[in-house]
Amino acid sequence: MSIEVIKVIKEAEEKAESIKKEAGQQAKQIITDANAQALQITEQARESAEKASSEVLKVAESQGRELFDDIINKADKECEDILKKADEKMDKAASIILERIVNTSGDS
């Protein structure tokens, strides 16, 4: 082989090695960028999930408060109705007792 051919082959090998190193560095950079981007996407997803979760909790708390208020109002009304009926029965019982006392006193 001639020296010229050996030089050309050696230059080609050096160029190939240089391209290989550069490709390796680019691959490492692509991986680093992809990891950074994945981290950013994950953080955005987490923040979005937290925000959505917060909104769902606010709605649930609001609905729960409304149900609680409705139940309390209904219970208050039922208590008032029971107290009114009890008062009516007390008045009737007092009337009956007074009537018996008067009838018993009047009979003697």
Residue pairs with C-beta under 8 A, 6 or more apart in sequence:
none
